[in-house]
Amino acid sequence: MKIKKILKNNWKLFLMASLTLGLAPFDLPHFFGKIQWLLGGDAFDKELGMQAMDWFDLLLHGSPWVLLFISAILHIPQKNK
């Protein structure tokens, strides 16, 4: 389980990436706007829908958060059965 170890041990990198790439641009964190748009809100133009560039942007800004979440889950101690 080498991938599990890598995901667990690189939490600092994932945190840094989430706070920089995950929130960029800092004047208006549009990642949260994209999530709102995806959920049916009116943060962006609804008539156009999500284009390929929007999906790529969501993937780019969302992946550090997903990796940080996975790393945090792996740090939760598991009970032995």
WOHUTA-V196096 format. One record per residue. PSI is psi in radians with two decimals (* if undefined). Layout:
# WOHUTA-V196096
psi=PSI
psi=PSI
This chain:
# WOHUTA-V196096
psi=1.01
psi=-0.66
psi=-0.63
psi=-0.72
psi=-0.71
psi=-0.79
psi=-0.64
psi=-0.70
psi=-0.28
psi=0.54
psi=-0.56
psi=-0.70
psi=-0.75
psi=-0.65
psi=-0.78
psi=-0.74
psi=-0.65
psi=-0.69
psi=-0.32
psi=-1.26
psi=-0.63
psi=-0.46
psi=-0.08
psi=2.57
psi=2.54
psi=-0.42
psi=-0.51
psi=1.64
psi=1.63
psi=-0.14
psi=-0.76
psi=-0.56
psi=-0.69
psi=-0.68
psi=-0.77
psi=-0.73
psi=-0.74
psi=-0.62
psi=0.05
psi=0.16
psi=-3.09
psi=0.67
psi=-0.58
psi=-3.07
psi=1.95
psi=-0.52
psi=-0.63
psi=-0.53
psi=-3.13
psi=2.09
psi=3.04
psi=-0.68
psi=-0.62
psi=-0.71
psi=-0.72
psi=-0.73
psi=-0.73
psi=-0.73
psi=-0.77
psi=-0.80
psi=-0.33
psi=-0.44
psi=-0.68
psi=-0.63
psi=-0.70
psi=-0.77
psi=-0.69
psi=-0.71
psi=-0.78
psi=-0.75
psi=-0.71
psi=-0.71
psi=-0.70
psi=-0.35
psi=-0.15
psi=2.18
psi=2.43
psi=2.43
psi=2.47
psi=2.32
psi=*
